[in-house]
Amino acid sequence: MKMLQKTFFSFLFLILFVNGYAASVDSIEVYSSKMKRSIKTIVIKPTLSKEQSKQLPVLYLLHGAFGAYNNWILKVPHIKNLADQYGIIVVCPDGGFTSWYFDSPIDSSYQYETFVASELVKYIDTHYPTLANRNARAISGLSMGGHGAMFLSFRHADIFGACASTSGALHVSVITQGYGVEKRLGDPIINKQYWNDWSVLNIIEHYPKDSLAILIDCGTEDRVLAMNRAVHEKLNKLKVPHDYIERPGEHNFIYWNKSIDYHFVFFHQYFSRGVK
């Protein structure tokens, strides 16, 4: 009996210890002046030891098409451990079912480029203990969010110093049906310039003066693999430095539960070199 009680209390202490030092999660709403409404957002705050800095780098993490702001925390639960392990604040905004993280030229209720790259960043820097400079900000995402992360980082390299995409749908000009791009950009003939210029495959031609740390990965059985290979080949042709990974996997959270680990390592290394 004594041995059983000792084992029980040891187990209880372990639970209390782990829970007491686990990353905390805030579910907040951030008002967008551009869209005139509040956007739901998850903020994961790592637990700090006495030795760690009180000001932390931030990773903005975007969900995919038909997803929501809480996808990452619900479907990749160990992301809280990653935030703790690397001392990174993680921000997961809602991007609408199919915003593609554009400021839609035809729909004023979908202005997610401004929201994520400007309004949300300002809010987080005001309300959380961040290192408020581009060297301490990264952005990543899956599928539509992978496209969004690269789209936003190339267009706002003064805000984000590093970007990544996992299973990114990186060539929106060929996604003409079923995923809402036409609802954000309008007719592909009339608005051909948006469809062409805002596709990551083409936006990478305009490498920003502020250099970006770039990571792209995709599963070898993923339906968007060809898009990722095309972007990788074009970046090589343009001589843009980047990391590129292909691993076995499909377009699902089984793959993303693993790929996100690589992203945290990549961003941790970037922050360690670049944060000032």
MIDOSE-1310 file (N, C-alpha, C; in nm, 2 decimals, decimal comma, always signed):
residues 276
mkml	+0,08/-0,12/+0,00/+0,00/+0,00/+0,00/+0,09/+0,13/+0,00; +0,19/+0,13/+0,09/+0,28/+0,24/+0,09/+0,35/+0,27/-0,04; +0,39/+0,16/-0,11/+0,45/+0,17/-0,24/+0,36/+0,23/-0,34; +0,23/+0,18/-0,33/+0,13/+0,23/-0,42/+0,10/+0,38/-0,40
qktf	+0,09/+0,42/-0,27/+0,07/+0,56/-0,24/+0,19/+0,64/-0,29; +0,31/+0,59/-0,27/+0,43/+0,67/-0,31/+0,43/+0,68/-0,47; +0,39/+0,58/-0,54/+0,39/+0,58/-0,68/+0,28/+0,68/-0,73; +0,17/+0,68/-0,66/+0,06/+0,77/-0,70/+0,10/+0,91/-0,68
fsfl	+0,15/+0,95/-0,56/+0,19/+1,08/-0,54/+0,30/+1,13/-0,62; +0,39/+1,04/-0,66/+0,50/+1,08/-0,75/+0,44/+1,11/-0,89; +0,34/+1,03/-0,93/+0,27/+1,05/-1,06/+0,20/+1,19/-1,05; +0,13/+1,21/-0,94/+0,05/+1,34/-0,93/+0,15/+1,46/-0,93
flil	+0,26/+1,45/-0,86/+0,36/+1,56/-0,86/+0,41/+1,58/-1,01; +0,43/+1,47/-1,08/+0,48/+1,49/-1,22/+0,37/+1,56/-1,30; +0,25/+1,53/-1,29/+0,14/+1,59/-1,36/+0,13/+1,74/-1,32; +0,14/+1,77/-1,19/+0,14/+1,91/-1,15/+0,26/+1,99/-1,20
fvng	+0,37/+1,93/-1,20/+0,49/+1,99/-1,25/+0,48/+2,02/-1,40; +0,44/+1,92/-1,48/+0,43/+1,95/-1,62/+0,33/+2,05/-1,65; +0,21/+2,04/-1,59/+0,10/+2,14/-1,61/+0,14/+2,28/-1,57; +0,22/+2,28/-1,46/+0,26/+2,41/-1,40/+0,35/+2,49/-1,49
yaas	+0,42/+2,41/-1,58/+0,52/+2,48/-1,67/+0,49/+2,46/-1,81; +0,36/+2,43/-1,84/+0,32/+2,42/-1,99/+0,29/+2,55/-2,04; +0,31/+2,57/-2,17/+0,27/+2,69/-2,24/+0,12/+2,72/-2,22; +0,09/+2,85/-2,21/-0,05/+2,88/-2,19/-0,11/+2,93/-2,32
vdsi	-0,24/+2,92/-2,33/-0,31/+2,95/-2,46/-0,42/+3,05/-2,44; -0,41/+3,16/-2,51/-0,51/+3,27/-2,51/-0,60/+3,26/-2,63; -0,73/+3,26/-2,62/-0,82/+3,27/-2,73/-0,87/+3,41/-2,73; -0,83/+3,49/-2,83/-0,87/+3,63/-2,83/-0,94/+3,67/-2,96
evys	-0,99/+3,80/-2,96/-1,04/+3,85/-3,08/-0,97/+3,98/-3,11; -0,92/+4,00/-3,23/-0,85/+4,12/-3,26/-0,93/+4,20/-3,37; -0,95/+4,32/-3,34/-1,04/+4,41/-3,42/-0,96/+4,45/-3,55; -1,02/+4,43/-3,66/-0,96/+4,48/-3,79/-1,04/+4,60/-3,83
skmk	-0,97/+4,72/-3,84/-1,03/+4,84/-3,89/-1,06/+4,83/-4,04; -0,97/+4,76/-4,11/-0,99/+4,74/-4,25/-1,12/+4,66/-4,28; -1,15/+4,56/-4,21/-1,26/+4,48/-4,23/-1,38/+4,51/-4,14; -1,36/+4,60/-4,04/-1,46/+4,64/-3,95/-1,53/+4,53/-3,88
rsik	-1,45/+4,44/-3,83/-1,49/+4,33/-3,75/-1,38/+4,27/-3,67; -1,41/+4,19/-3,57/-1,31/+4,12/-3,49/-1,28/+3,98/-3,55; -1,15/+3,95/-3,54/-1,10/+3,82/-3,60/-1,05/+3,73/-3,48; -1,10/+3,61/-3,47/-1,06/+3,52/-3,37/-0,91/+3,47/-3,39
tivi	-0,84/+3,47/-3,28/-0,69/+3,43/-3,29/-0,65/+3,36/-3,17; -0,57/+3,26/-3,19/-0,51/+3,18/-3,08/-0,36/+3,24/-3,06; -0,33/+3,26/-2,93/-0,19/+3,30/-2,90/-0,14/+3,20/-2,79; -0,03/+3,13/-2,83/+0,04/+3,04/-2,74/+0,16/+3,10/-2,68
kptl	+0,16/+3,11/-2,55/+0,27/+3,18/-2,47/+0,35/+3,08/-2,40; +0,48/+3,07/-2,44/+0,57/+2,98/-2,37/+0,59/+3,02/-2,22; +0,62/+2,92/-2,14/+0,66/+2,94/-2,00/+0,81/+2,98/-2,00; +0,84/+3,08/-1,93/+0,98/+3,13/-1,92/+1,05/+3,09/-1,80
skeq	+1,17/+3,04/-1,81/+1,25/+3,02/-1,69/+1,31/+3,15/-1,65; +1,37/+3,16/-1,53/+1,43/+3,28/-1,48/+1,55/+3,32/-1,57; +1,61/+3,22/-1,64/+1,72/+3,26/-1,72/+1,69/+3,31/-1,86; +1,56/+3,29/-1,90/+1,52/+3,33/-2,03/+1,48/+3,48/-2,04
skql	+1,49/+3,54/-2,16/+1,45/+3,67/-2,18/+1,30/+3,69/-2,17; +1,26/+3,80/-2,12/+1,11/+3,82/-2,10/+1,05/+3,87/-2,24; +1,14/+3,91/-2,33/+1,09/+3,94/-2,46/+1,12/+3,83/-2,56; +1,02/+3,79/-2,64/+1,03/+3,67/-2,72/+1,01/+3,70/-2,87
pvly	+1,06/+3,61/-2,95/+1,03/+3,62/-3,10/+0,89/+3,56/-3,12; +0,83/+3,58/-3,23/+0,70/+3,54/-3,26/+0,69/+3,47/-3,40; +0,61/+3,36/-3,40/+0,58/+3,29/-3,52/+0,43/+3,30/-3,55; +0,40/+3,36/-3,66/+0,26/+3,36/-3,71/+0,24/+3,24/-3,79
llhg	+0,13/+3,17/-3,75/+0,11/+3,03/-3,81/-0,03/+3,03/-3,87; -0,03/+3,01/-4,01/-0,16/+3,02/-4,08/-0,22/+2,89/-4,11; -0,35/+2,88/-4,11/-0,42/+2,75/-4,14/-0,45/+2,75/-4,29; -0,50/+2,63/-4,33/-0,53/+2,61/-4,47/-0,67/+2,64/-4,51
afga	-0,71/+2,62/-4,64/-0,84/+2,64/-4,69/-0,94/+2,56/-4,62; -1,06/+2,62/-4,59/-1,17/+2,56/-4,51/-1,13/+2,53/-4,37; -1,02/+2,58/-4,32/-0,98/+2,56/-4,19/-1,02/+2,68/-4,10; -0,96/+2,69/-3,98/-1,00/+2,79/-3,88/-0,88/+2,82/-3,79
ynnw	-0,89/+2,92/-3,71/-0,78/+2,97/-3,63/-0,73/+2,87/-3,52; -0,82/+2,78/-3,48/-0,78/+2,68/-3,38/-0,74/+2,54/-3,44; -0,72/+2,53/-3,57/-0,68/+2,41/-3,63/-0,54/+2,36/-3,57; -0,45/+2,45/-3,56/-0,31/+2,41/-3,52/-0,31/+2,36/-3,38
ilkv	-0,38/+2,43/-3,29/-0,38/+2,39/-3,15/-0,46/+2,26/-3,12; -0,57/+2,23/-3,20/-0,65/+2,12/-3,19/-0,59/+1,99/-3,25; -0,53/+2,01/-3,37/-0,48/+1,90/-3,45/-0,33/+1,87/-3,44; -0,26/+1,97/-3,38/-0,12/+1,95/-3,36/-0,09/+1,99/-3,21
phik	-0,14/+1,91/-3,12/-0,14/+1,95/-2,98/+0,00/+1,97/-2,92; +0,10/+1,90/-2,98/+0,23/+1,92/-2,92/+0,30/+2,06/-2,96; +0,22/+2,14/-3,03/+0,27/+2,27/-3,07/+0,30/+2,35/-2,94; +0,22/+2,33/-2,84/+0,25/+2,40/-2,71/+0,39/+2,36/-2,65
nlad	+0,42/+2,24/-2,67/+0,55/+2,19/-2,62/+0,66/+2,25/-2,70; +0,64/+2,27/-2,83/+0,74/+2,33/-2,92/+0,76/+2,48/-2,88; +0,65/+2,55/-2,85/+0,66/+2,69/-2,81/+0,74/+2,70/-2,68; +0,72/+2,61/-2,59/+0,79/+2,60/-2,47/+0,94/+2,57/-2,49
qygi	+0,96/+2,47/-2,57/+1,10/+2,42/-2,60/+1,19/+2,53/-2,66; +1,13/+2,60/-2,75/+1,21/+2,70/-2,83/+1,19/+2,85/-2,78; +1,10/+2,87/-2,69/+1,08/+3,00/-2,64/+1,02/+3,10/-2,74; +0,92/+3,05/-2,81/+0,86/+3,13/-2,92/+0,71/+3,15/-2,90
ivvc	+0,67/+3,27/-2,91/+0,52/+3,30/-2,90/+0,46/+3,26/-3,04; +0,35/+3,18/-3,04/+0,29/+3,14/-3,16/+0,15/+3,20/-3,17; +0,13/+3,26/-3,29/+0,00/+3,34/-3,31/-0,07/+3,27/-3,43; -0,19/+3,22/-3,41/-0,27/+3,15/-3,51/-0,40/+3,23/-3,54
pdgg	-0,40/+3,32/-3,64/-0,52/+3,40/-3,67/-0,61/+3,32/-3,76; -0,74/+3,36/-3,75/-0,84/+3,30/-3,84/-0,82/+3,37/-3,98; -0,81/+3,29/-4,08/-0,79/+3,35/-4,22/-0,91/+3,33/-4,31; -1,03/+3,30/-4,25/-1,15/+3,28/-4,33/-1,13/+3,15/-4,40
ftsw	-1,24/+3,09/-4,45/-1,24/+2,96/-4,52/-1,14/+2,96/-4,64; -1,15/+3,07/-4,72/-1,08/+3,08/-4,84/-1,03/+3,22/-4,87; -0,96/+3,28/-4,77/-0,92/+3,42/-4,79/-0,79/+3,42/-4,88; -0,71/+3,32/-4,88/-0,58/+3,31/-4,94/-0,49/+3,42/-4,89
yfds	-0,53/+3,49/-4,78/-0,45/+3,59/-4,71/-0,43/+3,71/-4,81; -0,52/+3,74/-4,90/-0,52/+3,85/-4,99/-0,60/+3,97/-4,93; -0,57/+4,09/-4,97/-0,67/+4,20/-4,96/-0,75/+4,19/-5,09; -0,87/+4,13/-5,08/-0,94/+4,11/-5,20/-0,98/+4,24/-5,27
pids	-0,95/+4,24/-5,40/-0,99/+4,37/-5,48/-1,14/+4,37/-5,51; -1,21/+4,27/-5,48/-1,36/+4,27/-5,51/-1,45/+4,25/-5,39; -1,39/+4,22/-5,27/-1,47/+4,19/-5,15/-1,40/+4,26/-5,03; -1,46/+4,37/-4,99/-1,41/+4,45/-4,88/-1,41/+4,37/-4,74
syqy	-1,48/+4,27/-4,73/-1,49/+4,19/-4,61/-1,38/+4,09/-4,60; -1,30/+4,08/-4,70/-1,18/+3,99/-4,70/-1,05/+4,07/-4,73; -1,00/+4,12/-4,62/-0,88/+4,21/-4,64/-0,77/+4,15/-4,54; -0,73/+4,03/-4,57/-0,65/+3,95/-4,47/-0,50/+3,98/-4,48
etfv	-0,45/+4,04/-4,60/-0,31/+4,08/-4,60/-0,29/+4,19/-4,50; -0,38/+4,29/-4,50/-0,36/+4,40/-4,41/-0,38/+4,36/-4,27; -0,48/+4,27/-4,24/-0,50/+4,22/-4,11/-0,38/+4,15/-4,05; -0,32/+4,05/-4,12/-0,21/+3,97/-4,07/-0,08/+4,05/-4,06
asel	-0,05/+4,11/-4,17/+0,08/+4,18/-4,18/+0,09/+4,31/-4,11; -0,02/+4,37/-4,08/-0,02/+4,50/-4,01/-0,10/+4,51/-3,88; -0,23/+4,49/-3,89/-0,32/+4,51/-3,77/-0,28/+4,40/-3,66; -0,27/+4,28/-3,70/-0,24/+4,17/-3,60/-0,11/+4,19/-3,54
vkyi	+0,00/+4,22/-3,62/+0,13/+4,23/-3,57/+0,14/+4,35/-3,47; +0,07/+4,46/-3,50/+0,07/+4,57/-3,41/+0,00/+4,53/-3,28; -0,11/+4,46/-3,29/-0,18/+4,42/-3,17/-0,09/+4,33/-3,08; -0,03/+4,23/-3,14/+0,05/+4,14/-3,07/+0,17/+4,21/-3,00
dthy	+0,24/+4,30/-3,07/+0,35/+4,37/-3,02/+0,31/+4,46/-2,90; +0,18/+4,51/-2,91/+0,13/+4,59/-2,80/+0,09/+4,52/-2,67; +0,04/+4,40/-2,69/-0,02/+4,32/-2,58/+0,06/+4,21/-2,53; +0,17/+4,17/-2,60/+0,25/+4,06/-2,55/+0,40/+4,10/-2,55
ptla	+0,48/+4,02/-2,47/+0,62/+4,05/-2,46/+0,70/+4,01/-2,57; +0,69/+4,08/-2,68/+0,76/+4,04/-2,81/+0,89/+4,12/-2,83; +0,97/+4,07/-2,91/+1,08/+4,15/-2,96/+1,03/+4,21/-3,09; +1,00/+4,34/-3,09/+0,93/+4,40/-3,20/+1,01/+4,45/-3,31
nrna	+1,07/+4,35/-3,38/+1,15/+4,38/-3,51/+1,14/+4,26/-3,60; +1,17/+4,28/-3,73/+1,16/+4,18/-3,83/+1,25/+4,06/-3,80; +1,36/+4,08/-3,74/+1,45/+3,97/-3,71/+1,39/+3,88/-3,61; +1,29/+3,92/-3,54/+1,22/+3,83/-3,44/+1,08/+3,79/-3,48
rais	+1,05/+3,80/-3,61/+0,92/+3,76/-3,66/+0,94/+3,66/-3,77; +0,86/+3,56/-3,77/+0,85/+3,46/-3,88/+0,71/+3,43/-3,91; +0,68/+3,37/-4,03/+0,55/+3,34/-4,06/+0,55/+3,21/-4,14; +0,46/+3,12/-4,11/+0,45/+2,99/-4,18/+0,30/+2,95/-4,19
glsm	+0,28/+2,84/-4,26/+0,14/+2,79/-4,27/+0,14/+2,67/-4,36; +0,02/+2,61/-4,36/+0,00/+2,48/-4,44/-0,10/+2,51/-4,55; -0,07/+2,45/-4,67/-0,16/+2,45/-4,78/-0,19/+2,60/-4,82; -0,31/+2,65/-4,81/-0,34/+2,79/-4,84/-0,26/+2,88/-4,75
gghg	-0,24/+2,83/-4,63/-0,15/+2,91/-4,53/-0,01/+2,91/-4,57; +0,04/+2,81/-4,64/+0,18/+2,81/-4,69/+0,19/+2,92/-4,80; +0,09/+2,92/-4,89/+0,09/+3,03/-4,99/+0,08/+3,16/-4,92; +0,00/+3,18/-4,82/-0,02/+3,30/-4,75/+0,11/+3,35/-4,68
amfl	+0,18/+3,25/-4,62/+0,31/+3,29/-4,55/+0,41/+3,34/-4,65; +0,43/+3,28/-4,76/+0,53/+3,33/-4,86/+0,48/+3,46/-4,93; +0,35/+3,46/-4,96/+0,29/+3,59/-5,02/+0,32/+3,71/-4,93; +0,28/+3,69/-4,80/+0,29/+3,80/-4,71/+0,44/+3,84/-4,68
sfrh	+0,53/+3,74/-4,66/+0,66/+3,77/-4,63/+0,74/+3,84/-4,74; +0,71/+3,80/-4,87/+0,78/+3,86/-4,98/+0,73/+4,01/-5,00; +0,60/+4,03/-4,97/+0,54/+4,16/-4,98/+0,56/+4,25/-4,86; +0,60/+4,19/-4,75/+0,62/+4,26/-4,62/+0,75/+4,22/-4,55
adif	+0,85/+4,22/-4,62/+0,98/+4,17/-4,57/+1,03/+4,27/-4,46; +0,97/+4,39/-4,45/+1,01/+4,48/-4,35/+0,94/+4,44/-4,21; +0,85/+4,35/-4,22/+0,78/+4,30/-4,10/+0,83/+4,16/-4,07; +0,84/+4,07/-4,16/+0,88/+3,93/-4,14/+1,02/+3,91/-4,19
gaca	+1,11/+3,85/-4,11/+1,24/+3,81/-4,15/+1,26/+3,67/-4,20; +1,16/+3,59/-4,17/+1,17/+3,45/-4,21/+1,03/+3,39/-4,25; +1,03/+3,30/-4,34/+0,90/+3,24/-4,38/+0,92/+3,09/-4,41; +0,81/+3,02/-4,40/+0,81/+2,88/-4,44/+0,67/+2,84/-4,49
stsg	+0,67/+2,73/-4,56/+0,55/+2,67/-4,62/+0,56/+2,52/-4,61; +0,45/+2,46/-4,56/+0,44/+2,32/-4,56/+0,32/+2,28/-4,64; +0,35/+2,20/-4,75/+0,24/+2,15/-4,84/+0,17/+2,27/-4,90; +0,25/+2,38/-4,93/+0,19/+2,50/-4,98/+0,12/+2,49/-5,12
alhv	+0,00/+2,55/-5,13/-0,06/+2,56/-5,27/-0,01/+2,69/-5,33; +0,11/+2,68/-5,39/+0,19/+2,79/-5,42/+0,17/+2,85/-5,56; +0,07/+2,80/-5,63/+0,05/+2,85/-5,77/-0,10/+2,88/-5,78; -0,15/+2,99/-5,73/-0,30/+3,01/-5,73/-0,36/+3,03/-5,87
svit	-0,28/+3,07/-5,96/-0,33/+3,10/-6,09/-0,39/+2,98/-6,16; -0,36/+2,86/-6,11/-0,41/+2,74/-6,17/-0,52/+2,68/-6,08; -0,55/+2,74/-5,97/-0,66/+2,69/-5,88/-0,78/+2,77/-5,91; -0,85/+2,74/-6,02/-0,96/+2,82/-6,07/-1,10/+2,77/-6,02
qgyg	-1,11/+2,66/-5,96/-1,24/+2,61/-5,91/-1,22/+2,53/-5,78; -1,32/+2,55/-5,69/-1,33/+2,47/-5,57/-1,26/+2,52/-5,45; -1,18/+2,61/-5,46/-1,10/+2,66/-5,34/-1,11/+2,81/-5,31; -1,21/+2,87/-5,38/-1,24/+3,01/-5,34/-1,15/+3,12/-5,40
vekr	-1,05/+3,09/-5,47/-0,96/+3,19/-5,52/-1,04/+3,29/-5,61; -1,14/+3,24/-5,69/-1,22/+3,33/-5,78/-1,30/+3,42/-5,70; -1,34/+3,38/-5,57/-1,42/+3,47/-5,49/-1,34/+3,58/-5,43; -1,21/+3,57/-5,43/-1,12/+3,67/-5,37/-1,06/+3,76/-5,48
lgdp	-1,03/+3,70/-5,59/-0,96/+3,78/-5,70/-1,05/+3,81/-5,82; -1,17/+3,75/-5,82/-1,26/+3,78/-5,93/-1,23/+3,70/-6,06; -1,29/+3,74/-6,17/-1,28/+3,67/-6,29/-1,13/+3,66/-6,33; -1,09/+3,54/-6,37/-0,94/+3,52/-6,40/-0,90/+3,58/-6,53
iink	-1,00/+3,62/-6,61/-0,96/+3,69/-6,74/-0,96/+3,84/-6,71; -1,07/+3,89/-6,65/-1,08/+4,04/-6,62/-0,97/+4,08/-6,53; -0,95/+4,00/-6,42/-0,85/+4,04/-6,32/-0,72/+3,95/-6,33; -0,68/+3,93/-6,46/-0,57/+3,84/-6,48/-0,44/+3,88/-6,41
qywn	-0,42/+4,01/-6,39/-0,30/+4,06/-6,33/-0,29/+4,02/-6,19; -0,40/+4,02/-6,11/-0,40/+3,97/-5,97/-0,37/+3,82/-5,97; -0,44/+3,75/-6,05/-0,42/+3,60/-6,06/-0,27/+3,57/-6,09; -0,21/+3,64/-6,17/-0,07/+3,62/-6,21/+0,03/+3,67/-6,10
dwsv	+0,01/+3,80/-6,07/+0,11/+3,86/-5,98/+0,11/+3,82/-5,84; -0,01/+3,77/-5,79/-0,02/+3,73/-5,65/+0,00/+3,58/-5,63; +0,04/+3,51/-5,73/+0,07/+3,37/-5,71/+0,22/+3,36/-5,67; +0,24/+3,28/-5,57/+0,38/+3,27/-5,51/+0,48/+3,23/-5,62
lnii	+0,44/+3,15/-5,71/+0,53/+3,11/-5,82/+0,59/+3,23/-5,89; +0,51/+3,34/-5,90/+0,55/+3,46/-5,97/+0,60/+3,57/-5,87; +0,54/+3,57/-5,75/+0,58/+3,68/-5,66/+0,73/+3,66/-5,61; +0,78/+3,54/-5,62/+0,92/+3,52/-5,58/+1,02/+3,58/-5,68
ehyp	+0,97/+3,63/-5,79/+1,06/+3,70/-5,88/+1,10/+3,83/-5,83; +1,03/+3,88/-5,73/+1,05/+4,01/-5,67/+1,11/+3,99/-5,53; +1,23/+3,94/-5,53/+1,30/+3,92/-5,40/+1,32/+4,05/-5,32; +1,28/+4,06/-5,20/+1,29/+4,19/-5,13/+1,43/+4,23/-5,10
kdsl	+1,45/+4,36/-5,08/+1,58/+4,41/-5,05/+1,63/+4,36/-4,91; +1,53/+4,34/-4,82/+1,56/+4,28/-4,69/+1,56/+4,12/-4,71; +1,67/+4,06/-4,69/+1,67/+3,92/-4,72/+1,58/+3,84/-4,63; +1,53/+3,73/-4,69/+1,44/+3,64/-4,61/+1,50/+3,50/-4,59
aili	+1,48/+3,44/-4,48/+1,52/+3,30/-4,45/+1,39/+3,22/-4,50; +1,41/+3,13/-4,59/+1,30/+3,06/-4,65/+1,31/+2,91/-4,63; +1,20/+2,84/-4,59/+1,19/+2,70/-4,59/+1,07/+2,65/-4,66; +1,08/+2,56/-4,75/+0,97/+2,50/-4,82/+0,98/+2,35/-4,80
dcgt	+0,86/+2,28/-4,76/+0,86/+2,14/-4,76/+0,73/+2,08/-4,81; +0,73/+1,96/-4,86/+0,61/+1,90/-4,91/+0,63/+1,75/-4,91; +0,52/+1,68/-4,89/+0,52/+1,53/-4,90/+0,53/+1,48/-5,04; +0,59/+1,37/-5,06/+0,61/+1,31/-5,19/+0,49/+1,25/-5,25
edrv	+0,39/+1,23/-5,17/+0,26/+1,18/-5,22/+0,15/+1,29/-5,22; +0,19/+1,42/-5,20/+0,10/+1,53/-5,19/+0,06/+1,58/-5,33; -0,07/+1,61/-5,34/-0,12/+1,66/-5,47/-0,06/+1,80/-5,51; -0,01/+1,87/-5,42/+0,05/+2,00/-5,46/+0,20/+1,99/-5,47
lamn	+0,26/+1,87/-5,48/+0,40/+1,86/-5,49/+0,46/+1,93/-5,61; +0,39/+1,92/-5,72/+0,44/+1,98/-5,85/+0,46/+2,13/-5,83; +0,37/+2,19/-5,76/+0,38/+2,34/-5,73/+0,50/+2,37/-5,65; +0,53/+2,29/-5,55/+0,64/+2,31/-5,46/+0,77/+2,29/-5,54
ravh	+0,78/+2,19/-5,62/+0,90/+2,17/-5,70/+0,92/+2,28/-5,80; +0,81/+2,34/-5,86/+0,82/+2,45/-5,95/+0,88/+2,57/-5,88; +0,83/+2,60/-5,76/+0,88/+2,72/-5,68/+1,03/+2,69/-5,65; +1,06/+2,57/-5,60/+1,20/+2,54/-5,57/+1,29/+2,56/-5,69
ekln	+1,25/+2,51/-5,80/+1,34/+2,52/-5,92/+1,35/+2,67/-5,96; +1,25/+2,74/-5,95/+1,25/+2,88/-5,99/+1,34/+2,96/-5,89; +1,33/+2,93/-5,76/+1,42/+3,00/-5,67/+1,57/+2,97/-5,69; +1,59/+2,84/-5,73/+1,73/+2,81/-5,77/+1,78/+2,89/-5,89
klkv	+1,69/+2,90/-5,99/+1,72/+2,97/-6,11/+1,75/+3,12/-6,08; +1,67/+3,17/-5,99/+1,68/+3,31/-5,95/+1,80/+3,33/-5,85; +1,86/+3,22/-5,80/+1,96/+3,22/-5,71/+1,92/+3,28/-5,57; +1,80/+3,25/-5,53/+1,75/+3,29/-5,40/+1,77/+3,18/-5,30
phdy	+1,85/+3,21/-5,20/+1,88/+3,11/-5,09/+1,75/+3,06/-5,03; +1,74/+2,93/-5,01/+1,63/+2,87/-4,94/+1,66/+2,73/-4,90; +1,58/+2,67/-4,81/+1,59/+2,53/-4,78/+1,47/+2,46/-4,84; +1,49/+2,35/-4,89/+1,38/+2,27/-4,95/+1,38/+2,13/-4,91
ierp	+1,27/+2,07/-4,87/+1,26/+1,94/-4,82/+1,15/+1,86/-4,88; +1,17/+1,74/-4,92/+1,06/+1,65/-4,96/+1,07/+1,53/-4,87; +0,96/+1,49/-4,81/+0,96/+1,37/-4,73/+0,83/+1,29/-4,76; +0,83/+1,16/-4,73/+0,71/+1,08/-4,75/+0,59/+1,14/-4,68
gehn	+0,48/+1,15/-4,75/+0,36/+1,20/-4,68/+0,26/+1,26/-4,78; +0,14/+1,27/-4,73/+0,03/+1,33/-4,81/-0,01/+1,46/-4,75; -0,12/+1,51/-4,81/-0,18/+1,65/-4,77/-0,27/+1,63/-4,65; -0,21/+1,61/-4,53/-0,29/+1,59/-4,42/-0,22/+1,62/-4,29
fiyw	-0,29/+1,61/-4,18/-0,23/+1,65/-4,05/-0,13/+1,54/-4,00; -0,13/+1,42/-4,05/-0,03/+1,33/-4,02/+0,10/+1,38/-4,06; +0,11/+1,43/-4,18/+0,23/+1,49/-4,23/+0,27/+1,62/-4,15; +0,17/+1,71/-4,13/+0,19/+1,84/-4,07/+0,23/+1,83/-3,92
nksi	+0,19/+1,72/-3,86/+0,23/+1,70/-3,72/+0,38/+1,68/-3,71; +0,44/+1,63/-3,82/+0,59/+1,61/-3,82/+0,66/+1,73/-3,88; +0,60/+1,78/-3,99/+0,67/+1,89/-4,06/+0,69/+2,02/-3,97; +0,59/+2,04/-3,88/+0,60/+2,16/-3,80/+0,72/+2,16/-3,71
dyhf	+0,77/+2,04/-3,67/+0,89/+2,02/-3,59/+1,01/+2,08/-3,66; +1,02/+2,06/-3,79/+1,13/+2,11/-3,87/+1,12/+2,26/-3,88; +1,00/+2,31/-3,89/+0,98/+2,46/-3,90/+1,03/+2,53/-3,77; +1,00/+2,47/-3,65/+1,05/+2,53/-3,53/+1,20/+2,53/-3,52
vffh	+1,26/+2,42/-3,56/+1,41/+2,41/-3,56/+1,47/+2,52/-3,65; +1,41/+2,53/-3,77/+1,45/+2,63/-3,87/+1,44/+2,77/-3,81; +1,33/+2,80/-3,76/+1,30/+2,94/-3,70/+1,39/+2,96/-3,58; +1,41/+2,86/-3,49/+1,49/+2,88/-3,38/+1,63/+2,92/-3,42
qyfs	+1,68/+2,85/-3,52/+1,82/+2,88/-3,57/+1,82/+3,02/-3,63; +1,72/+3,06/-3,70/+1,71/+3,19/-3,75/+1,71/+3,30/-3,64; +1,62/+3,28/-3,55/+1,61/+3,37/-3,44/+1,74/+3,38/-3,36; +1,81/+3,27/-3,34/+1,94/+3,27/-3,26/+2,04/+3,35/-3,33
rgvk	+2,04/+3,35/-3,47/+2,14/+3,43/-3,54/+2,10/+3,58/-3,56; +1,96/+3,60/-3,57/+1,92/+3,73/-3,62/+1,86/+3,83/-3,52; +1,81/+3,77/-3,40/+1,75/+3,86/-3,30/+1,85/+3,95/-3,23; +1,82/+4,08/-3,23/+1,90/+4,17/-3,17/+1,83/+4,26/-3,07
